[in-house]
Amino acid sequence: EQKHSINISGQGKVVAVPDVAKIQLGLQTEKPTVAAAQTENTKKMNTLIEKLKKDFKIDAKDIQTANYSIYPQYDWTKGRQIFRSYQVNQNVNIKIRNMDKISDIIQTAGDAGLNQVGGLVFEVDEPEKIKQEARELAIKNAKEKADALAKIADVKLGKVISFSEYSNDASLRSYDSYSMKAIGVGGGAEMAPVPAVEAGSTEIIVTANVEYEIY
């Protein structure tokens, strides 16, 4: 016996406030020798990491080295390449769980001598919980639409035959990168106020496509 069915889509939307921030802090150091550049770079970076752990209670698992590189630097003089120095670059990714401390952490990084900051991203730490709320709303919305359509068509709804969903996965909210020197922080620059950082909110949307048997 051939079964008849209807396909209905429903949408669920949940507004979530990000509860975690991720940021990359970096230091670029130039010295005449590799050893001198490494020594200064390591001292400043270790000072920052110690402060992050002690003053901001950031766990070691939330601090990850993203890059460490050493390159010779040259100047061009009268068509000739002249050695100038060695440049050491080091970047660490920091996961910040206390959102109220973001600006303070950026300021602390500048105080420690770091001169690069970027990649600030806000996210919901457990997006699946928020997505589940949106999913339930989407299915409820689809059921309400199906009930209304069945009433108009003078048929009865049966069991769900199939189900699929699509979500926007909008758990991230990015913030523009900028140089610490541009805002007067780090590298011995005259200190300037660090801009306030607001996480804002983001929408997680789930669209559910449900096929119901009708009879």
Secondary structure by P-SEA (a helix, b strand, c coil): ccccbbbbbbbbbbbbcccbbbbbbbbbbbcccaaaaaaaaaaaaaaaaaaaacccccccccccccccbbbbbbbbcccbbbbcbbbbbbbbbbbbccccaaaaaaaaaaaacccccccbbbbcccaaaaaaaaaaaaaaaaaaaaaaaaaaaccccccccccccccccccbbbbbbbbcccccccccccccccccccccbbbbbbbbbbbbbcc
